């Protein structure tokens, strides 16, 4: 029985250590970093890229929200599918951004 309790303790310690990286709460670890990064990107789209057309801004925001949804689903399921669709959406976001920046909407000087 002592050996079984030691195994349970070891597994709990491993679980706690693994959970520390993503964070125990929304304001810890990678979860906090991702939340802050997404909020920062959203702020940049709204404030620093005010020259964007409403259509382009919405395309970027929808892509950002889609990534956040996939990230949340991945945290719940740890599914490699969710990880894959997150990175696919990230690539899509980059393409949208490249298209927007490459267009004539970019403010001069």
Secondary structure, DSSP 8 states (H G I E B T S, - for coil): -HHHHHHHHHHHHHHHHHHHHH-SSTTSHHHHHHHHHHHHHHHIIIIITTTS-HHHHHHHHHHHHHHHHHHHHHHHH--HHHHHHHHHHHHHHHHHHHHHHHSTTS---
